[in-house]
Amino acid sequence: MQLLKSRKKREKFDVGANAIVIFFAILNLFPLYWLFTSSLKNSSDVLKMPPDWWPASITFSNYVEVFQSQPALRWTFNSLFVAGVSTILVVVFSAMAAYAFSKLKFTGKNVLFIVFISSMMVPKEVMIVPLFRISQDLGLVNNLFGMIWPNVATAFGVFLLKGFFDSAPDALREASRIDGAGEVRTFLQIMLPIVKPGIGALFILNFVQVWNDYLWQLVIGQDKEMKTLMVGIATLMQDLNPNFAYKMAGATVAAIPMLLIFILFQQYFTRGISIGAVKE
């Protein structure tokens, strides 16, 4: 009888908790819904009071205008190239460094790891001026690689993946060495598949971070053709043009790639942010 009462209380709590979660989910998704529906309206309908919760007449002319009046395709390519190449390089270098810190033995490993991770406490904004001077001396201003290399030098990926490598049994590495596998083969064929959830989490986190890296991309990409999508769309928002639907379309174009990346890597992202919560 007591067990039945406890189960009923737990079911009531679950219903209430789910209702609260659904409410806040809708609350957080509403800005995206309003952004997308406003991009399908005429400019005069965006500020209409009371508002139309769904466009009275759907039009895609705002998206057409964004790509015809601005080099939006070039901006999109720049953003995808910078975020994609940066993320791939971060994953490669972070995986190798994390494996070394986790599984290899060398003098000063712990001290070096602490110093390495301490760099995470230094905000990137503090280094903007020296980074720009170095990029200028190397001829990387108005260059996509000038936006990429500073984003590769990050300690977060090493910190994240080291936790996954630590959870991998040392017996697997020892067994592969007994079977004659070298360090490179052990790393590529044995250890990397085990840490795939961490790699997925790192990929989505770093991709979104680089995609939204507005300040550094604004400093480096000075010509209009060299701007990324986030910087280019921001210039539309600063324009005195009162066509708000046109600006909403631009903001929607900038948001779509991030949403797609999150959807594709959602399971890895969830696993990544919960690292250390459950001992396997």
N, C-alpha and C positions, 0 to 999 in steps of 0.2 A: 504493500500500500504506500509506504514511504517512498519507494523507488518510483512508483507511478506518479506521485505528486512532484517529485524532483524532475522527472522527465517532462511533465506538463509545464513546469516553471521554466525549464531550459528551452522548450519549444516557444513559449511566449517571448522569452528574451531574444531568441534567434529571429523571430518575426520582427520585433522592435528594432533590433540591430540592423537587420537587412533593410528595413524601411528607412532608417537614418542614412545608411550607406547609399541607397538609391536616391534619396533626396539630395545629398551633397554631390553625388555623381551628376545628376541633372543640373544642379546649380553650377558646377564647374564646366559642363559641356555647353551650357547656354550661350556663353560668349562666342564659341566656335559656330554654333548654329546661327546666331545673329550675324556674325561676320559673313558666313556663306550666303545666307538668304539676302542680305543687303547687297552683296555683289551681283545678285541677279535682278535687282530692281533698277528703276530709273532714279536718277539723282534726287529728284524732288520727292520721291516716295521714301527715301531713307530717313528724312527728318519729319515725316508726316506724323501728326498727332490727332487722334490716337494711332499708334503704329500698326502697320499690317504685319501680322506674325508670319505670314507667308506671302510672297510676291503676288500681287494681283495679275501681273503679266510678266512672265519670265523672259529675260533677255540676256544674251551672252555678249552683247556689244561691248560691255565694259572690259571683258577679257581680251576681245579682239583689239580694242583701243590700247590696252596696256602693251601688247606685243607689237603693235604697229607704230605707236608713237615713241616707244622706248626700246632700247636694246635688251629686252627682258630675256630673250633666248640666250644671249651672250652672258647675261648676269646669272642665269640658271646654270649654264655650263661652268662658269667660274666657281660658283658655290659648290656644285657637285664635285668638281675636280679637286678643289681645295679640301673640302670635308672628306671626300673619299680617299685621296692619297694620304692625307694626314692621318686618318684613322687606320689605314692599312699599315703605315709605317709605325705608328704607335703600338699596334697589336704585335707586330713582328719583334720590335726592339724590346717592348715590355715583357713579352713571353720569354725571350732569351734571358733578359736580366733577372726576371722573377725566378726562373728555373735555376739560375746560378746561385742566387741568394738562398733559395730553398733547399736545393739538393747537393750542391757542390761544397767542398770544404777548402777554404783558403784563408790565409792570415788576414785578420782585421775585417772579416766579413760582417760581423754585427755592428762594429763602429761605422763602417762604410755605409751600411744599410740605414742606420740612424741619420747620418749626415745627408744621405740621398733623400730620405723621406722628409727631412726637415725643410727641404726646398718647397714643400707643399704649403708651408706657412707664409711664404712670400707672395703677395698678390702680384698678378701680372702687370697691373697698372703701375706699380712702382718701377718696373723695368722697361716701360714704354720708351723713354728717351734713349737709354743706352742701346736697346734693341734696334731702334730706328737708326741710330748712328752707325751701328754695325751693318745693318741691312743696306744703308746708303753707301758705305764704303765697299760693300760686296756687289753693288749694282743690282740689288734685289727690290728696289723701290719701283712701283708699277710693274711688278712681276708676281705671278701667282705663287712661285716658289718662295717668295719673300713672306707670303702669308702662311706657307706650310711649315717651314723649318722651325720657327719658334714654338709651334704647337706640338711638334714631335718631342721636344725636350720637356717631357712631363714625368713626374714621379708617381702620379696617381695610378697609372696602368700597372706599374711594377708592384705597388702596394696591394692592388686588387688581386692580381693574378698569383702573387706569392701565397695568399691564403688558400687558393685552390691547389697549388702545387704542394703546399704543406699537408693537405688532406689526402694526397695520393700516397699509397703505401710504398715505403722504401723497398719492400720485398720485390715489387714489380721491376724496379730499376736494377736491383741486384740479380734477379733472374735473367733479365735481358743481357746483362753483362756476362753472365755465365754462359749464355747461349752464343756469345761471340759478337754481340751487337756493340758498336762503338757509341760514344757519347752523343753524337749527332743523330744516329739512327734511334737511339733510346728516346731522345727528346722528341723527334718528329713522329715516330710510330707508336710509342708507348705512352708518353706523358701528355702530349698535346691533345689526343682524343679525350683524355680524362677531364681536361680543363676546358672543354668546349663551352659549357655554360658560362664560365668566366669570360671567355673570349667574346661570346655574344653580348654579355652585359657591358664589357669594355667597349665593344664596337658601337653600341647604341648610345652609351653615355658620351663617348668621345665625339661621335658624329654630331650629336645635338650640340655639344659644347662648341665645336669648331663652326658649325653652321650659324650659331648665334654670336660668334666672336666679333661683334660689331666694331668695337673700338680699334682693334689692331687692323682689321680689314679696311676701315675708314682711313687710317693713317697711311697704309701701304698703297692701296688702290686709289690713286689720285685722279687718273683719267676716267672718263665716263665709261669707256669700254672695259676697263679693268676692275670695275666695281663688282662686288658680289650681289646676290639677290637681296639680302637683308639690307645692305647699304643703299642699293638702288631704290628699293621700295621705300626706305626711310626718306629719300629725297622727294618722292612723290607726296609723302605725308606733309613735308615742309612747303610744298608748292601752294601758291595762293589760289589755285584752281578749286572752285567750290564743288566740283563733281565728286561727292563723297562715295558714290557707288563705284566709281572708277578706282578710288583709293582702296576701297574694300576688296575689290577684285585683285589688286596688287598684293594686299596683305594675305589674301587667301592663297595665291600662287606661292608665296613665301612659306606658308604654313603646311601645305600639302606634303612636301617631301619628308618633313619631320614626322608627320603622322604615319606615313607609309613605313618609314624605318622603324618606328615604335611598334607598329602592328606586326611586322615581319619578325622582329626580335623580341617580342613581348615575353615569351616564356624564359628566355635567357636573362632578360632584364630583371624579371621577378626573382629568379634564382640568384642573380648577382647581388641584388640589394639585400637579400636575406642571408648572405654569407655569415657564418659564425652563429646564426640563431639556432641552428640544429646541428648537433654532433652526429656524424654518420659513422 
